[in-house]
């Protein structure tokens, strides 16, 4: 484990569960904690921290324009017993699907080939002035029963430039965002290299 990863792991091990947090630019310390994206972004700004990385920590009992192809090192997270776990994660931003719409701060999104869409936590909608419940309603049966998702068109800022996607916002999502098949994998060839703790992204479609 690199010294930088060890410092990041130590910071995340001290983070509260089921919360939104902002890490410093070097990801060595927690600079703000909040109940939702808007609160933690405001606290970070008030503390003078303008270049932060925002993520949502899991519920108790759960685990956590560029030249392409590009290599993305896996990031490290603490497991249930504090052991290091690795995941393929990107820093992304979102905005309304209109020209020159303001973007969010950077936040973490987990690359997940098992997700059909690119779902985002519902409280990110307020960060881009999106009327959450004006979207098309989709109801799916989850482990805990029916789950409501509000569908919207947004701009997703990722490697190689923004893409316009149809996505869902969910109040029950345990992370800030997932990058799934429709919206992410259709724009990238993704190669997971578990032995090297990294993945390789190759942009295949630009819009």
SERO-4910 file (N, C-alpha, C, O; in steps of 0.05 Angstrom, whole numbers):
BEGIN
 pado doro    nc1    nc2    nc3   cac1   cac2   cac3    cc1    cc2    cc3    oc1    oc2    oc3
  Unk    A     17    -24      0      0      0      0     18     25      0     37     27     16
  Unk    A     11     44    -18     27     68    -19     22     86      6      2     83     19
  Unk    A     41    104     12     37    122     35     11    139     32     -3    144     51
  Unk    A      5    147      7    -19    163      2    -44    147      8    -63    157     20
  Unk    A    -44    122     -1    -67    104      4    -71     99     34    -93     98     44
  Unk    A    -49     96     48    -50     91     77    -62    115     91    -78    112    110
  Unk    A    -55    139     83    -65    164     95    -95    166     89   -111    173    107
  Unk    A   -103    160     64   -132    161     56   -148    141     73   -169    148     83
  Unk    A   -137    117     75   -151     96     91   -155    105    120   -176    101    131
  Unk    A   -135    117    132   -137    126    159   -158    147    162   -174    147    182
  Unk    A   -160    165    143   -180    186    144   -208    174    142   -226    182    157
  Unk    A   -212    155    123   -238    144    119   -246    126    143   -270    123    149
  Unk    A   -227    113    156   -234     96    179   -245    113    202   -260    103    218
  Unk    A   -239    139    202   -249    157    223   -275    171    215   -286    185    231
  Unk    A   -284    166    191   -308    179    181   -333    167    193   -334    143    197
  Unk    A   -354    183    198   -379    173    207   -393    157    185   -390    164    162
  Unk    A   -408    137    193   -423    121    173   -449    134    165   -460    150    181
  Unk    A   -458    128    141   -484    138    131   -484    169    132   -503    181    142
  Unk    A   -463    181    122   -460    210    122   -447    219     96   -435    203     82
  Unk    A   -449    245     90   -434    256     68   -410    270     79   -412    285     99
  Unk    A   -386    266     67   -362    278     77   -347    291     54   -350    284     31
  Unk    A   -330    310     61   -312    323     41   -283    318     50   -276    324     73
  Unk    A   -267    307     32   -239    303     37   -223    326     26   -231    339      6
  Unk    A   -201    333     39   -183    354     30   -172    347      2   -175    324     -7
  Unk    A   -160    367    -11   -150    363    -38   -131    339    -40   -132    325    -61
  Unk    A   -115    334    -20    -96    312    -21   -109    286     -9    -95    266     -6
  Unk    A   -134    288     -1   -149    265      9   -137    254     35   -140    230     40
  Unk    A   -124    271     50   -112    262     75   -128    267    100   -123    256    121
  Unk    A   -149    284     98   -165    291    121   -194    298    114   -199    307     91
  Unk    A   -211    295    133   -239    302    129   -242    332    137   -235    340    159
  Unk    A   -253    348    118   -255    376    123   -284    385    128   -289    407    138
  Unk    A   -303    367    123   -331    374    128   -348    348    129   -342    329    115
  Unk    A   -369    349    145   -388    326    147   -416    338    147   -421    358    160
  Unk    A   -434    325    133   -461    335    131   -481    313    127   -474    290    122
  Unk    A   -507    321    128   -528    302    124   -534    297     95   -545    276     87
  Unk    A   -526    316     77   -530    313     49   -509    328     34   -492    342     45
  Unk    A   -509    326      7   -489    338     -9   -488    368     -5   -466    380     -1
  Unk    A   -511    382     -5   -511    411     -3   -499    421     23   -485    441     23
  Unk    A   -505    407     45   -495    415     71   -464    412     72   -450    429     82
  Unk    A   -454    389     63   -425    385     65   -410    404     46   -388    412     52
  Unk    A   -422    410     22   -409    429      4   -408    457     16   -388    471     14
  Unk    A   -430    465     29   -431    491     42   -410    493     64   -397    514     68
  Unk    A   -408    472     80   -389    472    102   -360    473     92   -343    486    104
  Unk    A   -355    459     70   -328    459     59   -321    487     49   -299    497     54
  Unk    A   -340    500     36   -335    527     26   -331    546     49   -314    564     48
  Unk    A   -347    543     70   -344    561     93   -317    558    107   -307    576    119
  Unk    A   -306    534    105   -280    529    117   -257    537     99   -233    533    106
  Unk    A   -263    548     75   -243    556     57   -231    534     40   -210    537     27
  Unk    A   -245    511     40   -236    488     25   -252    486     -1   -275    477     -1
  Unk    A   -240    495    -23   -255    497    -48   -249    474    -67   -265    469    -86
  Unk    A   -227    460    -64   -220    438    -81   -221    412    -64   -201    402    -55
  Unk    A   -245    402    -61   -250    379    -43   -260    356    -60   -268    359    -83
  Unk    A   -260    332    -48   -273    309    -60   -295    300    -41   -291    294    -18
  Unk    A   -320    299    -52   -343    292    -35   -351    263    -40   -352    254    -63
  Unk    A   -358    249    -19   -368    222    -22   -388    216      1   -389    230     21
  Unk    A   -404    196     -4   -423    187     17   -412    161     29   -406    142     14
  Unk    A   -411    160     55   -402    136     68   -425    116     70   -448    125     71
  Unk    A   -420     90     71   -441     70     71   -456     69     97   -447     78    118
  Unk    A   -480     56     95   -495     50    120   -479     30    137   -462     16    126
  Unk    A   -484     29    163   -470      9    179   -475    -19    169   -498    -26    162
  Unk    A   -454    -35    167   -457    -62    157   -451    -65    127   -447    -87    117
  Unk    A   -449    -42    112   -442    -43     84   -413    -34     81   -401    -23     99
  Unk    A   -402    -39     57   -375    -30     51   -376     -8     29   -393     -3     12
  Unk    A   -360      2     34   -357     24     15   -359     20    -17   -357     40    -32
  Unk    A   -221    339   -405   -215    324   -430   -187    314   -429   -168    330   -427
  Unk    A   -184    285   -431   -159    271   -425   -152    252   -448   -169    244   -464
  Unk    A   -127    245   -448   -118    226   -468   -128    198   -459   -123    190   -436
  Unk    A   -140    184   -477   -150    157   -470   -139    137   -490   -132    144   -512
  Unk    A   -135    112   -482   -144    101   -456   -128    112   -433   -105    121   -436
  Unk    A   -140    111   -410   -127    121   -386   -130    100   -364   -150     86   -363
  Unk    A   -110     99   -347   -110     80   -324   -120     93   -299   -111    115   -292
  Unk    A   -139     80   -286   -150     91   -261   -144     72   -238   -155     50   -237
  Unk    A   -126     80   -220   -120     63   -197   -145     59   -179   -161     77   -175
  Unk    A   -148     34   -169   -169     29   -150   -165     47   -125   -142     53   -118
  Unk    A   -187     54   -112   -184     69    -87   -189     50    -63   -202     29    -66
  Unk    A   -179     59    -41   -179     42    -18   -200     52      2   -204     76      6
  Unk    A   -214     33     15   -235     39     34   -233     19     57   -222     -3     54
  Unk    A   -242     27     81   -242      8    103   -265    -11    102   -288     -3     97
  Unk    A   -260    -37    106   -281    -56    108   -295    -56    135   -289    -39    151
  Unk    A   -312    -75    140   -327    -76    165   -309    -79    189   -316    -69    211
  Unk    A   -287    -93    185   -268    -97    208   -243    -79    205   -223    -84    219
  Unk    A   -245    -59    188   -223    -41    185   -202    -50    164   -183    -36    159
  Unk    A   -207    -74    152   -188    -84    132   -190    -67    106   -212    -57    100
  Unk    A   -169    -64     91   -170    -48     66   -185    -63     44   -180    -87     39
  Unk    A   -203    -49     31   -218    -59      8   -213    -40    -15   -209    -16    -11
  Unk    A   -213    -50    -40   -207    -34    -63   -232    -33    -82   -246    -53    -84
  Unk    A   -236    -10    -95   -258     -7   -113   -250     11   -136   -233     29   -133
  Unk    A   -263      7   -159   -259     24   -183   -278     48   -180   -302     45   -182
  Unk    A   -266     71   -177   -282     95   -171   -271    118   -188   -247    121   -192
  Unk    A   -289    135   -198   -282    159   -213   -292    184   -198   -313    183   -185
  Unk    A   -278    205   -201   -288    231   -192   -304    243   -215   -294    245   -238
  Unk    A   -329    250   -210   -346    260   -231   -360    286   -222   -359    293   -199
  Unk    A   -373    299   -241   -390    322   -235   -415    318   -252   -415    305   -272
  Unk    A   -437    330   -243   -462    330   -258   -472    359   -261   -465    376   -245
  Unk    A   -490    363   -280   -502    388   -285   -529    384   -299   -533    362   -310
  Unk    A   -545    404   -300   -569    403   -316   -561    399   -346   -539    408   -354
  Unk    A   -579    387   -361   -572    382   -389   -579    406   -407   -592    404   -427
  Unk    A   -568    429   -399   -572    454   -413   -544    467   -417   -527    463   -400
  Unk    A   -540    483   -438   -514    495   -443   -505    512   -419   -520    528   -409
  Unk    A   -479    509   -412   -466    525   -391   -479    523   -364   -476    541   -347
  Unk    A   -494    501   -359   -505    497   -332   -483    493   -312   -463    479   -318
  Unk    A   -485    505   -288   -464    501   -268   -462    472   -258   -482    458   -256
  Unk    A   -437    464   -254   -432    436   -245   -431    434   -215   -427    454   -201
  Unk    A   -434    410   -205   -429    404   -177   -399    405   -171   -383    406   -190
  Unk    A   -392    403   -146   -365    397   -138   -359    368   -147   -378    353   -153
  Unk    A   -334    360   -147   -327    333   -153   -338    314   -131   -337    321   -107
  Unk    A   -348    291   -139   -355    271   -120   -349    243   -131   -346    240   -155
  Unk    A   -348    224   -114   -341    197   -122   -364    181   -133   -387    183   -122
  Unk    A   -359    166   -155   -379    148   -166   -366    121   -171   -345    120   -183
  Unk    A   -379    100   -161   -369     73   -164   -375     62   -191   -398     62   -200
  Unk    A   -354     51   -205   -359     38   -231   -370     10   -225   -358     -6   -212
  Unk    A   -395      6   -235   -410    -19   -228   -422    -31   -253   -443    -21   -263
  Unk    A   -410    -52   -264   -421    -65   -288   -448    -79   -282   -461    -87   -301
  Unk    A   -455    -83   -257   -480    -96   -250   -503    -76   -249   -526    -85   -246
  Unk    A   -498    -50   -251   -520    -30   -250   -530    -25   -278   -514    -21   -297
  Unk    A   -556    -25   -282   -568    -21   -308   -564      8   -317   -559     14   -340
  Unk    A   -568     27   -298   -566     55   -303   -542     67   -288   -525     53   -277
  Unk    A   -541     94   -288   -523    109   -271   -539    123   -250   -544    147   -252
  Unk    A   -547    109   -228   -563    122   -208   -547    141   -191   -523    136   -185
  Unk    A   -560    162   -182   -548    182   -164   -565    185   -139   -589    181   -140
  Unk    A   -552    192   -117   -568    197    -93   -586    221    -97   -579    240   -110
  Unk    A   -611    219    -86   -631    239    -92   -623    267    -82   -631    287    -95
  Unk    A   -607    269    -61   -602    297    -52   -581    311    -69   -576    335    -65
  Unk    A   -569    297    -89   -553    311   -109   -570    328   -128   -559    346   -140
  Unk    A   -595    322   -130   -613    337   -148   -613    367   -140   -613    384   -158
  Unk    A   -615    372   -114   -616    400   -105   -591    415   -112   -592    440   -117
  Unk    A   -568    401   -114   -543    414   -120   -542    426   -148   -526    443   -154
  Unk    A   -558    415   -166   -559    426   -193   -586    439   -199   -593    443   -223
  Unk    A   -601    445   -178   -627    459   -181   -647    443   -198   -661    454   -214
  Unk    A   -646    417   -194   -664    399   -209   -689    393   -192   -687    386   -169
  Unk    A   -712    396   -204   -737    390   -191   -740    359   -191   -751    347   -209
  Unk    A   -731    347   -169   -729    318   -168   -755    304   -175   -755    287   -193
  Unk    A   -777    311   -162   -801    296   -165   -818    304   -189   -840    294   -193
  Unk    A   -806    321   -206   -819    327   -232   -811    307   -253   -821    307   -275
  Unk    A   -792    289   -246   -782    270   -265   -802    246   -268   -820    243   -252
  Unk    A   -797    230   -288   -812    206   -292   -807    187   -269   -784    183   -261
  Unk    A   -828    175   -259   -826    157   -236   -822    128   -246   -837    118   -263
  Unk    A   -802    115   -234   -798     86   -240   -797     72   -213   -783     80   -195
  Unk    A   -813     52   -210   -815     36   -185   -804      8   -190   -815     -7   -207
  Unk    A   -783      1   -175   -771    -25   -177   -773    -39   -150   -773    -26   -129
  Unk    A   -774    -65   -150   -775    -81   -126   -746    -87   -117   -732   -102   -130
  Unk    A   -739    -75    -94   -713    -81    -82   -715   -101    -60   -736   -112    -54
  Unk    A   -692   -105    -46   -692   -124    -24   -711   -116     -2   -724   -132     11
  Unk    A   -712    -89      3   -729    -79     25   -757    -72     16   -773    -61     31
  Unk    A   -764    -79     -9   -791    -72    -20   -789    -53    -43   -767    -49    -54
  Unk    A   -811    -41    -51   -811    -23    -74   -793      1    -69   -794     13    -48
  Unk    A   -778      9    -90   -761     32    -88   -768     51   -111   -771     43   -134
  Unk    A   -770     77   -104   -778     97   -124   -753    110   -135   -735    118   -120
  Unk    A   -752    113   -161   -730    127   -175   -743    148   -193   -763    143   -207
  Unk    A   -732    172   -193   -741    194   -210   -721    197   -233   -698    202   -228
  Unk    A   -731    194   -257   -714    195   -281   -712    223   -293   -732    237   -295
  Unk    A   -687    231   -299   -682    257   -311   -659    255   -331   -643    236   -330
  Unk    A   -658    274   -350   -635    277   -368   -616    297   -355   -624    319   -348
  Unk    A   -591    289   -353   -571    307   -342   -545    305   -358   -542    288   -376
  Unk    A   -526    323   -352   -499    321   -363   -481    309   -342   -479    318   -320
  Unk    A   -466    288   -350   -447    275   -333   -419    282   -343   -412    276   -366
  Unk    A   -402    294   -326   -375    301   -334   -356    280   -325   -351    275   -301
  Unk    A   -344    266   -345   -326    244   -340   -301    247   -358   -299    267   -373
  Unk    A   -283    228   -357   -260    228   -375   -268    231   -404   -286    218   -414
  Unk    A   -254    249   -418   -258    253   -446   -280    273   -453   -286    277   -476
  Unk    A   -293    285   -432   -314    305   -437   -341    295   -428   -345    272   -421
  Unk    A   -361    314   -427   -387    308   -416   -403    290   -435   -400    291   -459
  Unk    A   -422    275   -423   -441    260   -438   -469    266   -427   -472    270   -402
  Unk    A   -488    266   -444   -516    269   -435   -528    242   -430   -527    225   -448
  Unk    A   -539    238   -407   -550    212   -399   -578    214   -388   -585    235   -377
  Unk    A   -592    192   -389   -618    189   -376   -612    174   -350   -603    151   -352
  Unk    A   -617    186   -328   -608    173   -303   -631    174   -282   -651    188   -286
  Unk    A   -627    159   -261   -646    159   -239   -635    170   -213   -611    165   -207
  Unk    A   -651    183   -198   -644    193   -172   -659    178   -151   -684    176   -153
  Unk    A   -645    166   -131   -658    149   -111   -651    159    -83   -628    165    -77
  Unk    A   -671    160    -66   -666    168    -38   -653    146    -22   -641    151     -1
  Unk    A   -655    121    -31   -645     98    -16   -617     89    -26   -607     69    -15
  Unk    A   -605    103    -45   -579     94    -55   -558     97    -32   -556    119    -20
  Unk    A   -543     76    -26   -524     77     -3   -499     92     -9   -484     99      9
  Unk    A   -493     98    -34   -469    113    -42   -478    139    -57   -502    143    -62
  Unk    A   -459    156    -64   -466    180    -78   -476    174   -106   -495    186   -116
  Unk    A   -462    154   -120   -470    148   -148   -457    122   -157   -437    114   -146
  Unk    A   -470    110   -177   -459     87   -190   -457     93   -220   -474    107   -231
  Unk    A   -437     83   -233   -434     86   -262   -439     59   -275   -422     41   -274
  Unk    A   -463     56   -287   -472     31   -297   -472     28   -327   -459     44   -341
  Unk    A   -487      8   -337   -486      1   -365   -496     23   -383   -483     32   -402
  Unk    A   -520     33   -377   -532     54   -394   -524     81   -383   -532     89   -361
  Unk    A   -507     95   -398   -498    121   -389   -468    123   -385   -456    144   -389
  Unk    A   -455    100   -378   -426    100   -375   -413     79   -392   -396     85   -409
  Unk    A   -420     53   -389   -406     32   -404   -412     34   -434   -396     24   -450
  Unk    A   -434     47   -442   -438     51   -470   -419     71   -483   -417     72   -507
  Unk    A   -405     86   -466   -386    106   -476   -357     97   -472   -338    110   -482
  Unk    A   -352     75   -457   -325     67   -451   -322     36   -454   -340     21   -447
  Unk    A   -299     28   -463   -290      1   -458   -276      1   -431   -257     17   -427
  Unk    A   -285    -16   -413   -274    -16   -386   -260    -43   -382   -273    -64   -384
  Unk    A   -235    -43   -375   -220    -68   -368   -212    -67   -339   -197    -49   -331
  Unk    A   -222    -86   -324   -215    -87   -295   -190   -105   -292   -190   -128   -302
  Unk    A   -169    -94   -280   -145   -109   -275   -141   -112   -245   -126    -97   -232
  Unk    A   -154   -133   -235   -154   -137   -206   -127   -141   -194   -121   -131   -172
  Unk    A   -110   -156   -207    -83   -162   -197    -67   -137   -193    -49   -135   -176
  Unk    A    -72   -117   -210    -57    -92   -209    -73    -70   -194    -63    -47   -192
  Unk    A    -96    -77   -184   -113    -57   -170   -118    -32   -187   -113    -10   -178
  Unk    A   -128    -36   -211   -134    -14   -229   -153    -22   -250   -158    -46   -254
  Unk    A   -165     -3   -264   -180     -8   -288   -171     11   -310   -159     32   -304
  Unk    A   -176      3   -334   -168     19   -358   -193     28   -373   -210     11   -379
  Unk    A   -195     54   -378   -219     65   -392   -210     74   -420   -190     88   -423
  Unk    A   -226     66   -439   -221     74   -467   -247     85   -478   -266     70   -482
  Unk    A   -248    111   -484   -272    125   -493   -279    115   -521   -262    115   -539
  Unk    A   -303    105   -525   -311     94   -551   -333    110   -565   -340    105   -588
  Unk    A   -344    129   -550   -367    143   -561   -368    171   -549   -367    173   -524
  Unk    A   -368    192   -565   -369    219   -555   -393    233   -566   -399    232   -590
  Unk    A   -409    247   -548   -432    262   -558   -432    290   -546   -450    305   -552
***
